[in-house]
């Protein structure tokens, strides 16, 4: 293998290796416990979470050429999903919800986790469109998603721990007990050495049954000659069973947190989807506004060029005596006004680039090396000849089925109803059935006093004899019964149930309100599209007519049939009409994006896979055209 080939081989593979390592180390996940004695100790070891990811996806660097960042609309969507911090924050939401589900499966209380959906950045300047913080046409039903979007409550019967437990005890004791009656013990100071061991296993099931098995063993040695056995040991195996029959009975009551959290897991997925939609819409609005600002800048540059040409022409005509000197002053005033408009347009473009770059990188503009990088959009705003919009009724039906806010509201109502079952159960008295079975044993070494006790020889023996007595159930204990606790007024439980019913009714009304609002959103979005179309057509026609007017007056001026003032006024009107046309084109893109949001089809329109979005890496390639603006390769 030649050295050149080896160098090329290492140059290609080594970066890929380290990139793969970094990707694996920074993956958003909860790592399982490792080390110790394997599965035996893993439940008692912490599970780790990798550090946050502060590097951008490789897509960003692949789009930079010769100090410029070349972007298309699909690349903006991909970079926003891969690098936007708001989306990255929401990627932790499903993991948080699953961890709370793990807690609920062990009988723990639910925790409120997650972050609300963040509104995207807004452009430097927008005119003629009513926008919210995300830069899209205001959609009230799509805002106000709470943290986690789920239900957290602990009203109703307490949920027992559903994880089994193992208890072990070992104790050693030396006791010296003065005796006031030596007839019973034969000594004035009873000295007793004790070794005690206990092992207990307990488990509770979600239908209300608690099962507890206990084995106890104690070994004694005393200094009294009046004992038949010395040393001796006692032991027992005890089984206790308790079953709730009224309050706390049934898996619907004790497992309600598990069912609610499963809904919350679905809600967290929907919330992530909502964040992706919001961020993508905001990024696209930023991008198309940047394109519009670029068009406006070119129009302002043309305006300055025309004003400069007029000033030069006026100076020449003043020199030959064809114009009064005041016309130079008028032309200069127009030039300075045009230069002022140009500066405003340039600063708007620069500020828009900063906002867009910040939205598309994870670690800040400076850390990403984007300070001196200029954005070059490769797309042009193209308004189709006509808009093919389906009937509003069909669009509304699609929106009601697609909008994640409706799905979240329905899941939350379902969770409210699950909790209502548990809260209603707390109205019942507490009735428990219990039973206990104990097998006892006693064994030890016979003393001289045992000769006076008939049957004492049956107890003679070691640990094996003790276990045999327990197994043969020579000394059994039995007990069973019922325990009833009746609250006499029960006002707290009645209030909790009524309050929860009232909250459920409010949530049902809010769902209806959101559905009504979605109807309004769709209708307004369709009207917004129609309005944007009419405004664009009018702005285009106005610009065309103004161009014709300016050309005609310039010809008249060259023939001496029009004044400089008229030409200057025409130039101002043309610049204004070109700016209006550019803004109308931008407004059309906003209206199109807003309609997609209202219909809940933003992901489908932009070919976004939620699975890829959750992973933070889109499979779509980013390929620059062979020839890019400015002739750069």
C-alpha positions as CSV (number, residue, x, y, z in Angstrom):
1,X,0.0,0.0,0.0
2,X,1.6,3.3,-1.1
3,X,2.1,6.1,1.4
4,X,-0.2,8.4,-0.7
5,X,-3.0,5.8,-0.4
6,X,-2.4,5.4,3.3
7,X,-2.6,9.1,3.8
8,X,-5.8,9.4,1.8
9,X,-7.2,6.4,3.7
10,X,-6.5,7.9,7.1
11,X,-7.7,11.3,6.0
12,X,-11.1,10.0,5.1
13,X,-11.6,7.4,7.8
14,X,-10.2,9.0,10.9
15,X,-12.5,12.0,10.8
16,X,-15.4,9.7,10.2
17,X,-14.4,7.5,13.1
18,X,-14.2,10.4,15.5
19,X,-17.4,11.9,14.2
20,X,-19.2,8.6,14.8
21,X,-17.7,8.5,18.3
22,X,-18.8,12.0,19.1
23,X,-22.3,11.3,17.7
24,X,-22.6,8.1,19.8
25,X,-21.4,9.9,23.0
26,X,-23.7,12.9,22.5
27,X,-26.8,10.9,21.6
28,X,-29.9,12.1,23.6
29,X,-30.8,9.0,25.6
30,X,-30.7,7.6,29.1
31,X,-27.8,5.1,29.4
32,X,-28.5,1.9,31.4
33,X,-26.6,1.3,34.6
34,X,-23.3,-0.6,34.2
35,X,-20.7,-2.2,36.4
36,X,-21.2,-3.9,39.8
37,X,-22.6,-7.4,39.8
38,X,-24.7,-7.1,36.7
39,X,-28.5,-7.3,37.0
40,X,-28.2,-7.9,40.7
41,X,-26.9,-4.4,41.5
42,X,-28.1,-2.4,38.5
43,X,-31.4,-1.4,40.2
44,X,-29.3,0.5,42.8
45,X,-26.9,2.2,40.4
46,X,-27.6,5.5,38.7
47,X,-28.3,5.6,35.0
48,X,-26.4,8.4,33.1
49,X,-27.5,11.0,30.6
50,X,-24.9,12.3,28.1
51,X,-23.9,16.0,28.1
52,X,-25.9,18.4,25.9
53,X,-24.9,18.6,22.2
54,X,-23.4,22.0,21.4
55,X,-22.0,21.3,18.0
56,X,-23.9,21.8,14.8
57,X,-24.7,19.1,12.2
58,X,-22.2,18.6,9.4
59,X,-24.7,20.1,7.0
60,X,-23.8,23.6,8.1
61,X,-20.2,23.3,7.0
62,X,-21.1,21.6,3.8
63,X,-23.1,24.6,2.7
64,X,-20.4,27.2,3.2
65,X,-18.3,28.2,0.2
66,X,-15.8,31.1,0.0
67,X,-17.1,32.9,3.0
68,X,-20.8,32.6,2.1
69,X,-23.5,30.3,3.4
70,X,-25.6,29.1,0.4
71,X,-29.1,28.2,1.4
72,X,-32.3,26.8,-0.1
73,X,-35.6,26.4,1.6
74,X,-35.2,22.7,2.1
75,X,-31.7,23.3,3.7
76,X,-33.2,25.9,6.0
77,X,-35.8,23.4,7.1
78,X,-33.1,20.7,7.7
79,X,-30.8,23.0,9.6
80,X,-33.6,24.3,11.8
81,X,-34.6,20.8,12.8
82,X,-31.0,19.6,13.3
83,X,-29.6,22.6,15.1
84,X,-32.3,24.8,16.6
85,X,-32.1,24.9,20.4
86,X,-35.9,25.0,20.8
87,X,-36.2,21.7,18.9
88,X,-33.3,20.3,20.9
89,X,-34.9,21.2,24.2
90,X,-38.1,19.4,23.1
91,X,-36.2,16.3,22.1
92,X,-35.8,15.6,25.9
93,X,-39.6,15.7,26.3
94,X,-40.4,12.1,25.2
95,X,-37.5,10.8,27.3
96,X,-38.7,12.7,30.4
97,X,-42.2,11.4,29.9
98,X,-40.9,7.8,29.6
99,X,-38.9,8.2,32.8
100,X,-42.0,9.5,34.7
101,X,-43.8,6.4,33.3
102,X,-41.1,4.2,34.7
103,X,-41.6,6.0,38.1
104,X,-45.4,5.5,37.9
105,X,-45.0,1.8,37.1
106,X,-43.2,1.5,40.4
107,X,-46.0,3.2,42.3
108,X,-44.4,6.7,42.4
109,X,-46.3,9.9,42.1
110,X,-46.3,11.7,38.7
111,X,-43.9,14.6,38.1
112,X,-44.5,17.7,36.0
113,X,-41.6,17.7,33.5
114,X,-40.8,19.2,30.1
115,X,-40.9,22.7,28.6
116,X,-43.6,24.6,26.8
117,X,-43.5,25.0,23.1
118,X,-41.3,28.0,22.3
119,X,-42.3,30.5,19.7
120,X,-39.8,31.0,16.9
121,X,-37.8,34.2,16.0
122,X,-39.5,37.0,14.2
123,X,-38.2,38.9,11.2
124,X,-36.7,42.4,11.4
125,X,-39.7,44.0,9.7
126,X,-43.0,42.8,8.5
127,X,-45.8,44.9,7.1
128,X,-49.3,44.1,6.1
129,X,-49.5,40.7,7.9
130,X,-50.8,40.2,11.4
131,X,-48.2,37.9,13.0
132,X,-47.5,36.2,16.3
133,X,-44.2,35.5,17.9
134,X,-43.5,32.6,15.5
135,X,-43.7,34.9,12.5
136,X,-46.8,33.2,11.1
137,X,-50.4,34.3,10.9
138,X,-51.8,34.2,14.4
139,X,-53.3,30.9,15.3
140,X,-54.7,31.0,18.8
141,X,-55.5,27.4,19.1
142,X,-51.9,26.5,18.5
143,X,-50.4,28.3,21.5
144,X,-50.4,27.9,25.2
145,X,-49.3,24.3,25.4
146,X,-48.3,23.7,29.0
147,X,-45.2,22.1,30.3
148,X,-45.5,18.5,29.3
149,X,-49.1,19.1,28.3
150,X,-50.2,16.3,30.7
151,X,-52.1,15.6,33.8
152,X,-50.5,15.6,37.3
153,X,-52.6,14.7,40.3
154,X,-52.6,12.6,43.4
155,X,-56.1,12.9,44.6
156,X,-58.0,9.8,45.6
157,X,-56.6,6.7,47.4
158,X,-52.9,6.6,47.8
159,X,-51.2,4.5,45.2
160,X,-49.0,1.8,46.9
161,X,-45.5,1.0,45.8
162,X,-45.7,-1.6,43.0
163,X,-42.0,-2.6,43.2
164,X,-41.4,-5.7,45.3
165,X,-39.1,-5.2,48.4
166,X,-36.7,-7.4,50.2
167,X,-35.9,-6.7,53.9
168,X,-33.1,-8.3,55.9
169,X,-32.2,-7.9,59.6
170,X,-29.3,-9.2,61.7
171,X,-28.9,-8.2,65.3
172,X,-26.7,-9.2,68.2
173,X,-27.4,-8.5,71.9
174,X,-25.9,-9.1,75.3
175,X,-28.3,-8.4,78.2
176,X,-27.8,-8.5,82.0
177,X,-31.1,-8.3,83.8
178,X,-31.2,-8.1,87.6
179,X,-33.8,-10.4,89.1
180,X,-36.1,-9.6,92.0
181,X,-37.4,-13.2,92.3
182,X,-34.8,-15.9,92.0
183,X,-37.4,-18.7,92.2
184,X,-38.2,-18.1,88.5
185,X,-34.7,-18.0,87.1
186,X,-32.5,-19.5,89.8
187,X,-30.1,-16.5,89.6
188,X,-30.1,-12.9,90.8
189,X,-28.9,-11.6,87.4
190,X,-30.1,-13.2,84.2
191,X,-27.5,-12.9,81.5
192,X,-28.8,-13.5,78.0
193,X,-26.9,-13.5,74.6
194,X,-29.1,-13.2,71.6
195,X,-28.5,-13.5,67.8
196,X,-31.6,-12.6,65.7
197,X,-32.0,-12.8,61.9
198,X,-35.0,-11.9,59.8
199,X,-35.7,-12.0,56.0
200,X,-38.9,-10.5,54.5
201,X,-40.3,-10.3,51.0
202,X,-43.3,-8.0,50.2
203,X,-45.2,-7.1,47.1
204,X,-48.3,-5.2,46.3
205,X,-50.4,-5.7,43.1
206,X,-52.4,-2.9,41.4
207,X,-55.7,-4.6,42.1
208,X,-55.2,-4.0,45.9
209,X,-53.6,-7.2,47.2
210,X,-50.6,-7.0,49.5
211,X,-48.6,-10.2,50.1
212,X,-45.8,-10.4,52.7
213,X,-43.6,-13.4,53.6
214,X,-41.3,-13.3,56.6
215,X,-38.8,-15.8,58.0
216,X,-37.4,-15.1,61.5
217,X,-34.8,-16.9,63.5
218,X,-33.4,-16.2,67.0
219,X,-30.7,-18.0,69.0
220,X,-30.5,-17.6,72.8
221,X,-28.0,-18.5,75.5
222,X,-28.8,-17.9,79.2
223,X,-27.1,-18.5,82.5
224,X,-30.2,-20.0,84.2
225,X,-30.3,-23.7,85.1
226,X,-34.1,-23.5,85.2
227,X,-34.5,-23.6,81.4
228,X,-35.3,-26.9,79.7
229,X,-33.3,-25.9,76.6
230,X,-30.0,-23.9,76.7
231,X,-28.8,-22.8,74.2
232,X,-32.0,-22.8,72.2
233,X,-33.4,-21.3,69.0
234,X,-36.8,-20.1,67.9
235,X,-38.0,-19.5,64.4
236,X,-41.2,-19.0,62.3
237,X,-42.4,-18.5,58.8
238,X,-45.2,-16.0,58.5
239,X,-47.5,-15.2,55.6
240,X,-49.7,-12.1,55.7
241,X,-52.3,-11.2,53.0
242,X,-54.3,-8.0,52.8
243,X,-56.9,-7.2,50.2
244,X,-58.7,-3.9,49.8
245,X,-62.4,-4.5,49.1
246,X,-63.8,-1.0,48.7
247,X,-61.4,2.0,48.7
248,X,-58.2,1.1,46.9
249,X,-59.7,-1.9,45.1
250,X,-59.0,-2.5,41.4
251,X,-56.3,-1.8,38.8
252,X,-58.3,1.2,37.5
253,X,-57.7,2.9,40.9
254,X,-54.2,1.8,41.7
255,X,-52.9,1.8,38.2
256,X,-54.4,5.2,37.1
257,X,-51.0,7.0,37.2
258,X,-49.6,4.4,34.8
259,X,-52.4,4.9,32.3
260,X,-52.3,8.7,32.7
261,X,-48.6,8.8,32.1
262,X,-48.9,6.6,29.0
263,X,-51.2,9.4,27.7
264,X,-48.6,11.9,28.8
265,X,-46.0,10.1,26.7
266,X,-48.2,10.5,23.7
267,X,-48.7,14.2,24.6
268,X,-44.9,14.7,24.7
269,X,-44.6,13.3,21.2
270,X,-47.3,15.6,20.0
271,X,-45.7,18.5,21.7
272,X,-42.4,17.7,20.0
273,X,-44.3,17.7,16.7
274,X,-45.8,21.0,17.6
275,X,-42.3,22.5,18.3
276,X,-41.0,21.2,15.0
277,X,-43.9,22.8,13.2
278,X,-43.5,26.1,15.0
279,X,-39.8,26.2,14.4
280,X,-39.9,25.2,10.7
281,X,-42.6,27.8,10.0
282,X,-40.6,30.5,11.8
283,X,-37.4,29.5,9.9
284,X,-39.2,29.5,6.6
285,X,-40.7,32.9,7.3
286,X,-37.2,34.2,8.2
287,X,-35.7,32.7,5.0
288,X,-38.4,34.1,2.6
289,X,-38.2,37.5,4.3
290,X,-34.4,37.4,3.7
291,X,-35.1,36.7,0.0
292,X,-37.5,39.6,0.0
293,X,-35.0,41.9,1.7
294,X,-32.5,40.9,-1.0
295,X,-34.9,41.9,-3.7
296,X,-35.6,45.1,-1.9
297,X,-31.9,45.8,-1.7
298,X,-31.5,45.4,-5.4
299,X,-34.4,47.7,-6.1
300,X,-32.9,50.3,-3.8
301,X,-29.5,50.0,-5.5
302,X,-31.2,50.5,-8.8
303,X,-33.0,53.6,-7.4
304,X,-29.6,55.1,-6.2
305,X,-28.1,54.3,-9.6
306,X,-31.0,56.0,-11.4
307,X,-30.8,59.0,-9.1
308,X,-27.0,59.3,-9.6
309,X,-27.5,59.2,-13.4
310,X,-30.1,61.9,-13.2
311,X,-27.7,64.1,-11.1
312,X,-24.9,63.6,-13.6
313,X,-27.2,64.4,-16.5
314,X,-28.5,67.6,-14.8
315,X,-24.9,68.7,-14.1
316,X,-24.1,68.4,-17.8
317,X,-27.2,70.2,-18.9
318,X,-26.6,73.0,-16.4
319,X,-23.1,73.5,-17.7
320,X,-24.4,74.0,-21.3
321,X,-27.2,76.3,-20.0
322,X,-30.1,73.9,-20.8
323,X,-31.3,73.7,-17.2
324,X,-31.4,76.0,-14.2
325,X,-29.0,75.3,-11.4
326,X,-31.8,74.5,-9.0
327,X,-32.3,71.2,-10.9
328,X,-29.0,70.0,-9.6
329,X,-30.2,70.6,-6.0
330,X,-33.4,68.7,-6.7
331,X,-31.4,65.8,-8.2
332,X,-29.1,65.7,-5.2
333,X,-32.0,65.7,-2.8
334,X,-33.4,62.7,-4.6
335,X,-30.0,61.0,-4.5
336,X,-29.6,61.5,-0.8
337,X,-33.1,60.2,-0.1
338,X,-32.4,57.1,-2.2
339,X,-29.1,56.5,-0.4
340,X,-31.0,56.7,2.9
341,X,-33.5,54.1,1.7
342,X,-30.6,52.0,0.5
343,X,-28.9,52.1,4.0
344,X,-32.1,51.1,5.7
345,X,-32.5,48.2,3.2
346,X,-28.9,47.1,3.8
347,X,-29.2,47.1,7.6
348,X,-32.5,45.2,7.4
349,X,-30.8,42.5,5.3
350,X,-27.8,42.3,7.7
351,X,-30.0,42.1,10.8
352,X,-32.2,39.4,9.1
353,X,-29.1,37.4,8.3
354,X,-28.1,37.5,12.0
355,X,-31.5,36.4,13.2
356,X,-31.6,33.5,10.6
357,X,-28.1,32.3,11.4
358,X,-28.9,32.3,15.1
359,X,-32.0,30.2,14.5
360,X,-30.1,27.7,12.4
361,X,-27.1,27.0,14.8
362,X,-27.0,25.5,18.2
363,X,-23.9,27.0,19.8
364,X,-24.2,30.6,18.8
365,X,-23.1,32.6,15.8
366,X,-19.5,33.2,17.0
367,X,-18.9,29.6,18.2
368,X,-20.1,28.3,14.9
369,X,-17.8,30.6,13.0
370,X,-20.6,32.5,11.2
371,X,-19.7,36.1,12.3
372,X,-18.4,37.1,8.9
373,X,-20.3,34.6,6.8
374,X,-22.9,36.1,4.5
375,X,-26.1,34.2,3.6
376,X,-26.8,33.8,-0.1
377,X,-30.3,32.5,-0.7
378,X,-30.5,30.3,-3.8
379,X,-34.3,30.5,-4.1
380,X,-36.6,33.1,-5.7
381,X,-40.0,33.9,-4.4
382,X,-42.3,32.4,-7.1
383,X,-46.0,33.1,-6.9
384,X,-48.0,30.6,-8.9
385,X,-50.4,31.8,-11.6
386,X,-53.3,30.5,-9.5
387,X,-54.0,28.9,-6.2
388,X,-55.7,25.5,-6.1
389,X,-57.5,25.6,-2.8
390,X,-59.9,22.8,-1.9
391,X,-63.3,23.6,-0.5
392,X,-63.1,25.1,3.0
393,X,-65.3,22.4,4.5
394,X,-62.8,19.7,3.4
395,X,-59.9,21.8,4.7
396,X,-61.6,22.1,8.1
397,X,-62.1,18.4,8.4
398,X,-58.4,17.8,7.5
399,X,-57.3,20.4,10.1
400,X,-59.4,18.8,12.9
401,X,-57.8,15.5,12.1
402,X,-54.2,16.8,11.8
403,X,-53.8,19.5,14.4
404,X,-51.8,18.2,17.4
405,X,-53.5,20.6,19.8
406,X,-56.8,18.7,19.3
407,X,-55.1,15.3,19.9
408,X,-53.4,16.7,23.0
409,X,-56.7,18.1,24.4
410,X,-58.5,14.7,23.8
411,X,-55.7,12.8,25.6
412,X,-55.8,15.2,28.5
413,X,-59.6,14.7,28.8
414,X,-59.1,11.0,28.7
415,X,-56.5,11.3,31.5
416,X,-59.0,13.5,33.5
417,X,-61.6,10.7,33.2
418,X,-59.0,8.1,34.4
419,X,-58.2,10.2,37.4
420,X,-61.9,10.7,38.1
421,X,-62.3,6.9,38.6
422,X,-59.7,7.0,41.4
423,X,-61.1,10.2,43.0
424,X,-64.6,8.6,43.0
425,X,-63.2,5.5,44.7
426,X,-62.1,7.7,47.6
427,X,-65.8,8.2,48.5
428,X,-66.0,4.6,49.6
429,X,-65.2,3.4,53.1
430,X,-62.0,1.5,53.8
431,X,-62.7,-2.2,54.0
432,X,-59.8,-4.7,54.2
433,X,-59.8,-8.4,54.4
434,X,-56.7,-9.9,56.0
435,X,-55.4,-13.3,56.8
436,X,-52.2,-14.5,58.5
437,X,-50.6,-17.9,58.8
438,X,-47.6,-18.6,61.0
439,X,-45.6,-21.8,61.5
440,X,-43.5,-21.7,64.7
441,X,-40.5,-23.8,65.8
442,X,-38.3,-24.3,68.9
443,X,-35.2,-26.4,69.3
444,X,-32.1,-26.6,71.5
445,X,-29.9,-28.6,73.8
446,X,-31.6,-30.3,76.8
447,X,-30.5,-29.3,80.3
448,X,-30.8,-31.1,83.6
449,X,-34.1,-29.3,84.3
450,X,-35.7,-30.9,81.1
451,X,-35.9,-34.3,83.0
452,X,-38.8,-32.8,84.9
453,X,-40.7,-31.7,81.8
454,X,-42.5,-34.5,79.9
455,X,-42.0,-34.3,76.0
456,X,-39.0,-32.0,76.3
457,X,-37.0,-34.4,74.3
458,X,-39.1,-33.7,71.3
459,X,-37.5,-30.2,71.2
460,X,-34.0,-31.5,71.4
461,X,-31.9,-30.9,68.3
462,X,-30.2,-28.3,66.1
463,X,-31.2,-26.0,63.3
464,X,-32.4,-28.9,61.2
465,X,-34.9,-29.9,63.9
466,X,-36.2,-26.3,64.0
467,X,-36.8,-26.3,60.3
468,X,-38.5,-29.6,60.4
469,X,-40.9,-28.4,63.1
470,X,-41.8,-25.4,60.9
471,X,-42.2,-27.6,57.8
472,X,-44.4,-30.1,59.7
473,X,-46.4,-27.2,61.1
474,X,-46.2,-28.5,64.6
475,X,-47.0,-25.1,66.1
476,X,-49.3,-23.2,63.7
477,X,-51.0,-19.9,64.2
478,X,-54.1,-18.8,62.2
479,X,-55.9,-15.5,62.0
480,X,-58.3,-13.8,59.7
481,X,-60.7,-10.9,59.7
482,X,-62.1,-7.7,58.3
483,X,-61.2,-4.1,59.0
484,X,-63.8,-1.4,58.3
485,X,-63.2,2.4,58.5
486,X,-66.2,4.7,57.7
487,X,-65.7,8.5,57.5
488,X,-68.9,10.0,58.9
489,X,-69.2,13.1,56.7
490,X,-66.6,12.5,54.0
491,X,-66.7,16.2,52.8
492,X,-63.2,16.3,51.4
493,X,-63.7,13.3,49.1
494,X,-67.1,14.7,47.9
495,X,-65.5,18.0,47.2
496,X,-62.6,16.5,45.3
497,X,-65.0,14.5,43.1
498,X,-67.2,17.4,42.4
499,X,-64.3,19.7,41.7
500,X,-62.7,17.2,39.3
501,X,-66.0,16.8,37.5
502,X,-66.2,20.6,37.1
503,X,-62.6,20.7,35.8
504,X,-63.5,17.9,33.3
505,X,-66.4,19.9,32.0
506,X,-64.2,23.0,31.6
507,X,-61.7,20.9,29.6
508,X,-64.4,19.5,27.4
509,X,-65.6,23.1,26.7
510,X,-62.1,24.2,26.0
511,X,-61.8,21.3,23.5
512,X,-64.9,22.5,21.8
513,X,-63.5,26.1,21.8
514,X,-60.3,24.9,20.2
515,X,-62.2,23.0,17.5
516,X,-64.2,26.2,16.9
517,X,-61.1,28.2,16.7
518,X,-59.5,25.8,14.2
519,X,-62.5,26.4,12.0
520,X,-61.8,30.1,12.3
521,X,-58.0,29.6,11.7
522,X,-58.6,27.7,8.5
523,X,-61.1,30.2,7.2
524,X,-58.8,33.1,8.1
525,X,-55.9,31.3,6.5
526,X,-57.8,30.8,3.3
527,X,-58.9,34.4,3.3
528,X,-55.3,35.4,4.0
529,X,-54.2,33.5,0.9
530,X,-56.8,35.2,-1.2
531,X,-55.9,38.5,0.2
532,X,-52.2,37.9,-0.5
533,X,-53.0,36.9,-4.0
534,X,-55.0,40.0,-4.7
535,X,-52.3,42.3,-3.1
536,X,-49.6,40.6,-5.1
537,X,-51.5,41.0,-8.4
538,X,-52.2,44.6,-7.6
539,X,-48.6,45.4,-6.6
540,X,-47.3,43.7,-9.7
541,X,-49.6,45.7,-11.9
542,X,-48.8,48.9,-10.1
543,X,-45.1,48.3,-10.5
544,X,-45.5,47.6,-14.2
545,X,-47.5,50.8,-14.8
546,X,-45.1,52.8,-12.8
547,X,-42.2,51.5,-14.9
548,X,-44.0,52.6,-18.0
549,X,-44.8,56.0,-16.5
550,X,-41.1,56.6,-15.6
551,X,-39.9,55.5,-19.0
552,X,-42.4,57.8,-20.8
553,X,-41.6,60.8,-18.6
554,X,-37.8,60.2,-19.1
555,X,-38.4,60.3,-22.9
556,X,-40.4,63.5,-22.5
557,X,-37.8,65.0,-20.3
558,X,-35.1,64.2,-22.8
559,X,-37.2,66.1,-25.4
560,X,-37.8,69.0,-23.0
561,X,-41.5,68.2,-22.5
562,X,-41.3,67.1,-18.8
563,X,-39.7,68.6,-15.7
564,X,-37.0,67.2,-13.5
565,X,-39.5,67.2,-10.6
566,X,-41.8,64.9,-12.6
567,X,-39.0,62.4,-13.3
568,X,-37.8,62.5,-9.6
569,X,-41.4,61.9,-8.5
570,X,-41.7,58.9,-10.9
571,X,-38.5,57.4,-9.5
572,X,-39.8,57.7,-6.0
573,X,-43.1,56.1,-7.0
574,X,-41.4,53.3,-8.8
575,X,-39.1,52.5,-5.8
576,X,-42.2,52.5,-3.6
577,X,-44.1,50.2,-5.9
578,X,-41.2,47.8,-6.2
579,X,-40.9,47.7,-2.4
580,X,-44.6,47.0,-2.2
581,X,-44.4,44.2,-4.7
582,X,-41.5,42.6,-2.8
583,X,-43.5,42.8,0.4
584,X,-46.5,41.4,-1.3
585,X,-44.5,38.4,-2.4
586,X,-43.2,37.9,1.1
587,X,-46.7,38.2,2.5
588,X,-47.8,35.5,0.0
589,X,-45.2,33.1,1.4
590,X,-46.3,33.9,4.9
591,X,-49.9,33.2,4.0
592,X,-48.9,29.9,2.4
593,X,-47.0,28.9,5.5
594,X,-49.8,30.0,7.8
595,X,-52.3,27.9,5.8
596,X,-50.1,24.8,6.2
597,X,-50.0,25.5,9.9
598,X,-53.7,25.9,10.1
599,X,-54.2,22.6,8.3
600,X,-51.5,20.9,10.4
601,X,-49.7,19.8,7.2
602,X,-46.4,21.6,7.7
603,X,-44.5,18.4,8.1
604,X,-46.0,16.7,5.1
605,X,-45.6,19.7,2.8
606,X,-41.9,20.0,3.8
607,X,-41.3,16.2,3.7
608,X,-40.3,16.0,7.3
609,X,-40.1,12.7,9.1
610,X,-40.7,13.0,12.9
611,X,-38.5,10.0,13.5
612,X,-35.6,11.7,11.8
613,X,-36.4,15.0,13.5
614,X,-36.4,13.3,16.9
615,X,-32.9,11.8,16.1
616,X,-31.7,15.3,15.0
617,X,-30.4,14.2,11.7
618,X,-32.4,14.4,8.4
619,X,-31.5,11.9,5.7
620,X,-32.1,14.4,2.9
621,X,-28.9,15.5,1.1
622,X,-27.8,19.1,0.6
623,X,-26.2,19.6,-2.8
624,X,-25.1,23.0,-4.1
625,X,-25.6,23.6,-7.8
626,X,-22.6,23.4,-10.0
627,X,-22.6,27.1,-10.5
628,X,-23.6,29.4,-7.7
629,X,-24.3,33.1,-7.7
630,X,-21.1,35.1,-8.2
631,X,-19.5,32.5,-10.3
632,X,-18.1,30.6,-7.3
633,X,-17.6,26.9,-7.6
